[in-house]
Each structure stands twice: as structure tokens, then as C-alpha cells.
Amino acid sequence: MKITGHELFLFWFWVMFAGVLWMPITWLLLSIFTPKALLDKYFKEPHFTVVETIFMAQFPGFLMRTAMFGWALFFPSLTKKRKIKDPIKYMPRWYAIALKTFIVGVAITMFIFFSIMGFVLLMDPPEGPL
């Protein structure tokens, strides 16, 4: 079965539409329900500067704080500078699973997006005048 450009575009569109629907909502909910034990342990000096704690205590900065804790679950080496060790110990199991699912889902969505865009850019252009 040959895949046409129209079908490829529709697949790309629906992946992006689904991503636009679930990513911001999930990210916001995870940021709002960040466990207090995690914030009490790591969201202070020496892990964050005073300016960072002020910025990341409210919207939109608290979204970045959630993303940092999420990436710390997958790549602990990224948190050596901030001296954040084992943040999973300070979060409930449901939060850790939700955060990991969010990070993996965003990575898969972006991979599909850039893969299809790269494929479209590498396709042979149509022949004839534009």
C-alpha cells in the first residue's frame, strides 16, 4: 500500500492535534499537584537560587520546575550541578508514574513530528513549474 502525501499529512495533523490537547493540560496538572515533600526537600537553596525559587514558584515558571524534576527521573546526571539526588524518594508512586508517562509521551510526540517533517523535506519535489 502506497502512502500518499495527503495521508501522511493527516497522520501528522492528528498526532499534533492530540499533542496540543493532552500535553498542556497534563503538564499544568502535574505542576499544580507537585508533591509538597518534593518541594520542601529540593525547592530551596542550595538546589535553586533565590531568584529561581521566586520565578519557579508561580506560572509559568512552575512548569519548568516540573519538567526539571521529570527529566531528573530519567537522567540523574543532569541534576549533579543542583545536587538533587533521588527525587523519586520524595514523590508518591502515582506522581512518578504520571511524570514519567508525560516525559515519554512528549518525547514520542516530538519524535513523530520531526520524523514526518524530515521525511516530507527529503521527498522529491514535484516536477514542473511551481
C-alpha positions as CSV (number, residue, x, y, z in Angstrom):
1,M,0.0,0.0,0.0
2,K,1.4,3.3,-1.0
3,I,1.1,6.2,1.4
4,T,0.2,9.4,-0.2
5,G,1.2,12.9,1.0
6,H,-2.4,13.5,2.0
7,E,-2.5,10.5,4.3
8,L,0.9,11.4,5.8
9,F,-0.3,15.0,6.4
10,L,-3.5,13.7,8.1
11,F,-1.5,11.4,10.4
12,W,0.9,14.3,11.2
13,F,-2.0,16.6,11.9
14,W,-3.8,14.2,14.2
15,V,-0.6,13.4,16.2
16,M,-0.1,17.2,16.6
17,F,-3.8,17.8,17.4
18,A,-3.7,15.1,20.1
19,G,-0.4,16.5,21.5
20,V,-1.8,20.1,21.7
21,L,-4.8,18.7,23.6
22,W,-3.1,16.5,26.2
23,M,0.4,18.0,26.7
24,P,-0.5,21.4,28.2
25,I,-3.3,20.0,30.3
26,T,-1.2,17.2,31.7
27,W,1.8,19.5,32.3
28,L,-0.3,22.0,34.1
29,L,-2.0,19.3,36.3
30,L,1.4,17.8,37.2
31,S,2.7,21.2,38.1
32,I,-0.2,22.0,40.3
33,F,-0.1,18.7,42.1
34,T,3.7,18.6,42.7
35,P,4.1,16.8,46.0
36,K,4.9,19.1,48.9
37,A,7.6,16.7,50.2
38,L,9.5,17.1,46.9
39,L,9.2,20.9,47.1
40,D,10.2,21.0,50.7
41,K,13.3,18.9,50.1
42,Y,14.6,20.4,46.9
43,F,12.9,23.6,46.0
44,K,15.2,25.8,48.2
45,E,18.8,26.8,48.4
46,P,21.4,25.3,47.6
47,H,19.5,23.4,44.9
48,F,17.9,26.6,43.5
49,T,18.9,30.2,43.9
50,V,16.6,32.8,45.5
51,V,15.7,34.3,42.1
52,E,14.9,30.8,40.6
53,T,12.7,29.9,43.6
54,I,10.8,33.2,43.1
55,F,10.4,32.7,39.3
56,M,9.6,29.0,39.6
57,A,7.0,29.4,42.4
58,Q,4.3,30.8,40.1
59,F,3.1,30.4,36.5
60,P,4.8,29.9,34.0
61,G,8.0,29.1,35.9
62,F,6.5,26.2,37.9
63,L,6.0,24.4,34.6
64,M,9.8,24.5,34.1
65,R,10.3,23.2,37.6
66,T,8.1,20.2,36.9
67,A,10.0,19.5,33.7
68,M,13.3,19.6,35.6
69,F,12.0,17.1,38.1
70,G,10.7,14.9,35.3
71,W,14.0,14.8,33.4
72,A,15.8,14.1,36.7
73,L,13.9,10.8,36.9
74,F,15.4,9.7,33.5
75,F,18.8,11.4,33.6
76,P,20.1,11.8,37.2
77,S,23.4,13.1,35.8
78,L,21.6,16.3,34.7
79,T,21.0,17.1,38.4
80,K,24.6,16.9,39.6
81,K,25.0,20.6,39.4
82,R,21.9,21.2,41.6
83,K,22.8,18.3,43.9
84,I,19.3,16.7,43.6
85,K,19.7,13.1,44.5
86,D,16.9,10.5,44.1
87,P,13.9,12.8,43.8
88,I,11.7,9.7,43.3
89,K,12.0,9.1,47.1
90,Y,10.1,12.2,47.8
91,M,7.2,11.7,45.4
92,P,4.2,9.4,45.6
93,R,4.2,6.4,43.1
94,W,1.3,7.8,41.1
95,Y,3.1,11.1,40.6
96,A,6.4,9.4,39.5
97,I,4.4,7.2,37.0
98,A,2.5,10.2,35.7
99,L,5.6,12.3,35.3
100,K,7.5,9.5,33.5
101,T,4.5,8.9,31.2
102,F,4.3,12.6,30.5
103,I,8.0,12.9,29.6
104,V,8.0,9.8,27.4
105,G,4.7,10.9,25.7
106,V,6.2,14.3,24.9
107,A,9.4,12.7,23.5
108,I,7.4,10.3,21.3
109,T,5.1,13.1,20.1
110,M,8.1,15.3,19.2
111,F,9.9,12.3,17.6
112,I,6.9,11.6,15.3
113,F,6.6,15.3,14.5
114,F,10.2,15.8,13.5
115,S,10.4,12.4,11.7
116,I,7.5,13.2,9.5
117,M,8.7,16.7,8.8
118,G,12.1,15.4,7.9
119,F,10.6,12.8,5.6
120,V,8.5,15.4,3.9
121,L,11.5,17.6,3.4
122,L,13.5,14.8,1.9
123,M,10.8,13.7,-0.5
124,D,11.4,14.6,-4.2
125,P,9.8,17.8,-5.1
126,P,7.1,17.7,-7.8
127,E,8.3,18.1,-11.3
128,G,7.3,21.1,-13.3
129,P,6.9,24.8,-12.6
130,L,5.8,25.9,-9.2
